[in-house]
Amino acid sequence: MNKIIFPLSIVVAVGAGYWAGKNSHTLDTAPSIAVVAQSEAVTTPIATQTSSTLPVAQHQQSDPVTAENQQLSSHPELSISAQPSQQQIDEIKAQYEAEQHSEKFTEWLTKNQKDKPWFDLGVEMNGRFSAEKTDYDWAPAEEEYLQTLFIQDSALAGIALKSTSCKSTQCQITVSVMDQNHANETAMTISKVIGNHKSAQIIIDNKVKQGEAIFYVSRDEKGFELK
């Protein structure tokens, strides 16, 4: 059983190589998937003002650094706009942390597959979820939020939600799937929608023979405690 890690918009380590979020066809052989779902804002590029975008006198072109400094000195407002905002810094930090979570998951999964030939990601995650206590101050409201998301988000129209259940650090979402291709498409859609609303780590167990896909969604961007 192949285990694949993919983000929505960044490249992270994969169980058997590397996978970019845009190459969705790679999922065709992935019964169990781990996803780092990030808000679309994470991919917002930092707009910087460089010498290549500023009018530079002919005699300054041989020294682009000096030319840019002179341009910024004569236009103070450009010096301000060239600096990334706190929001952009936070987004870069969040993306970096997501990559770290993905790499950590890859290491954990690879080690378990090597040390335990019988290791199954879906069985592991279900056992962890079943053993976890329920935080009644958080779980009921989060379950209602996820159910509402499936009702109100048009991208999730047509996906048959079977159940949602939350504990203390994660939620379990079960949906119906018809075959492997449908499971893959459903995994991509749900992961993207959740990523648009919150930063979380998602591990997916596709049980196509049972006609369902199970999503384990971490409570926040800290992800799962994998030891």
C-alpha positions as a printed Julia matrix, in Angstrom:
227×3 Matrix{Float64}:
   0.0    0.0     0.0
   1.57   3.26   -1.13
   1.5    6.18    1.26
   1.81   9.63   -0.33
   2.15  13.06    1.21
   0.99  16.02   -0.87
   0.24  19.65   -0.16
  -2.21  21.82   -2.02
   0.38  24.17   -3.42
   3.87  23.24   -2.21
   6.27  20.39   -2.89
   7.02  18.07    0.02
   8.64  14.7     0.57
   6.73  11.67   -0.62
   6.99   8.09    0.56
   8.62   7.04   -2.73
   9.88  10.33   -4.12
   8.64  13.9    -4.5
   5.26  15.12   -5.66
   4.04  18.59   -6.64
   0.48  19.52   -5.77
  -0.37  20.21   -9.39
   0.37  16.63  -10.53
  -2.94  15.16   -9.39
  -2.56  12.01  -11.53
  -0.01  10.68   -9.03
  -2.88   9.9    -6.67
  -4.13   7.04   -8.84
  -2.11   4.53   -6.8
  -2.53   6.09   -3.38
  -5.0    4.3    -1.07
  -3.7    6.19    1.97
  -2.63   9.79    1.77
  -1.3   12.39    4.16
  -2.05  15.97    3.32
  -0.86  19.25    4.69
  -3.81  21.48    4.01
  -2.88  25.13    3.96
  -4.87  28.25    3.31
  -4.52  29.59   -0.23
  -3.05  32.73    1.3
   0.09  30.8     2.13
   1.08  30.78   -1.53
   0.74  34.55   -1.94
   4.03  35.74   -3.46
   5.89  38.65   -1.91
   5.85  41.57   -4.28
   9.26  43.2    -4.21
  10.46  46.21   -6.08
  13.8   45.52   -7.75
  16.08  47.37  -10.09
  14.7   45.36  -13.02
  11.3   47.0   -12.51
  12.58  50.53  -11.99
  13.72  53.01  -14.65
  17.52  53.16  -14.38
  19.77  55.63  -16.18
  22.04  54.12  -18.85
  25.26  54.79  -16.93
  23.9   52.99  -13.83
  23.11  49.66  -15.49
  26.61  48.26  -14.94
  25.99  48.34  -11.15
  22.4   47.22  -10.5
  22.77  47.29   -6.69
  23.96  50.89   -6.69
  21.33  51.82   -9.23
  18.55  50.33   -7.14
  19.77  52.03   -3.98
  19.84  55.37   -5.77
  16.32  54.81   -7.09
  15.01  53.9    -3.63
  16.75  56.93   -2.12
  15.1   59.26   -4.59
  11.73  57.53   -4.08
  11.3   56.78   -0.34
   7.89  55.25   -0.92
   9.52  52.42   -2.88
  11.68  51.49    0.1
   8.54  50.96    2.14
   6.7   48.94   -0.51
   9.74  46.72   -1.05
   9.51  45.41    2.5
   7.28  42.38    3.11
   4.3   42.98    5.36
   3.82  41.15    8.65
   1.02  39.15    7.02
   3.38  38.0     4.26
   6.02  37.07    6.84
   3.43  35.07    8.79
   2.35  33.3     5.6
   5.93  32.33    4.76
   6.4   31.08    8.3
   3.21  29.02    8.08
   4.34  27.48    4.79
   7.72  26.61    6.27
   6.07  24.96    9.28
   3.78  22.98    6.96
   6.81  21.68    5.09
   8.4   20.68    8.38
   5.26  18.76    9.4
   5.27  16.98    6.05
   8.91  15.99    6.34
   8.34  14.79    9.89
   5.41  12.66    8.74
   7.48  11.16    5.92
  10.24  10.2     8.32
   7.75   8.67   10.77
   5.93   6.73    8.06
   9.12   5.47    6.41
  10.53   4.29    9.73
   7.35   2.41   10.64
   7.11   0.76    7.23
  10.75  -0.33    7.53
  10.59  -1.56   11.13
   7.08  -3.06   10.92
   6.28  -4.83    7.63
   2.68  -5.21    8.81
   2.27  -1.47    9.46
  -0.9    0.06    7.98
  -1.5    3.8     8.14
  -5.29   3.54    8.2
  -5.27   1.03   11.07
  -2.79   3.19   12.98
  -4.84   6.36   12.61
  -8.12   4.65   13.51
  -6.52   3.21   16.64
  -5.18   6.59   17.66
  -8.56   8.22   17.1
 -10.49   5.56   19.0
  -8.16   5.8    22.0
  -8.35   9.59   22.27
 -10.54  11.27   24.86
 -13.16  13.83   23.82
 -12.81  17.54   24.51
 -16.46  18.47   24.96
 -15.63  22.18   24.94
 -14.37  21.9    21.37
 -15.54  18.69   19.66
 -19.34  19.32   19.3
 -18.86  22.77   17.81
 -16.18  21.52   15.4
 -18.41  18.64   14.27
 -21.21  21.1    13.56
 -18.79  23.37   11.68
 -17.61  20.53    9.43
 -21.17  19.39    8.73
 -22.14  22.94    7.81
 -19.12  23.16    5.51
 -20.34  20.15    3.53
 -23.79  21.7     3.22
 -22.8   25.24    2.29
 -19.62  24.87    0.19
 -20.59  24.31   -3.44
 -17.33  22.47   -4.16
 -18.49  19.69   -1.83
 -21.88  19.3    -3.51
 -22.42  15.69   -4.52
 -20.05  14.26   -1.91
 -21.94  11.91    0.38
 -20.97  12.67    3.97
 -21.5    9.63    6.19
 -20.26  10.93    9.53
 -18.13  13.47   11.38
 -16.66  12.88   14.82
 -14.17  14.96   16.77
 -12.11  14.12   19.85
  -9.45  16.33   21.46
  -6.79  16.89   18.82
  -8.46  15.67   15.64
 -11.64  14.95   13.73
 -12.64  11.93   11.67
 -14.69  12.52    8.52
 -16.12   9.57    6.58
 -17.53   9.93    3.06
 -18.82   7.46    0.48
 -16.75   6.7    -2.64
 -17.51   4.54   -5.68
 -14.04   3.54   -6.89
 -10.37   4.52   -6.68
 -10.65   7.41   -9.12
 -13.65   8.79   -7.27
 -11.77   8.39   -3.98
  -8.81  10.33   -5.39
 -11.0   13.15   -6.7
 -12.88  13.32   -3.42
  -9.64  13.46   -1.44
  -8.36  16.36   -3.53
 -11.62  18.3    -3.27
 -12.16  17.9     0.47
  -8.5   18.64    1.25
  -8.59  21.82   -0.82
 -11.82  23.06    0.77
 -10.56  22.42    4.3
  -7.28  24.09    3.37
  -9.18  27.18    2.27
 -10.78  27.46    5.71
  -8.05  26.4     8.13
  -4.47  25.2     8.44
  -4.42  21.55    9.4
  -2.73  18.27    8.66
  -4.97  15.71    6.98
  -4.36  11.98    6.7
  -6.66  10.07    4.37
  -7.43   6.36    4.45
  -9.16   5.29    1.23
 -11.1    2.08    1.82
 -12.48   1.68   -1.66
 -13.54  -1.95   -1.14
 -15.72  -0.78    1.75
 -16.97   2.12   -0.37
 -15.62   4.9     1.83
 -12.75   7.31    2.45
 -11.82   8.4     5.97
 -10.22  11.8     6.65
  -8.33  12.47    9.87
  -8.05  16.25   10.31
  -5.79  17.71   12.99
  -7.22  20.34   15.29
  -4.74  22.99   14.14
  -1.57  23.6    12.15
   0.52  21.74   14.73
  -0.62  18.5    13.12
  -0.51  15.05   14.66
   1.83  13.85   17.39
   3.69  11.15   15.51
   6.21   9.15   17.52
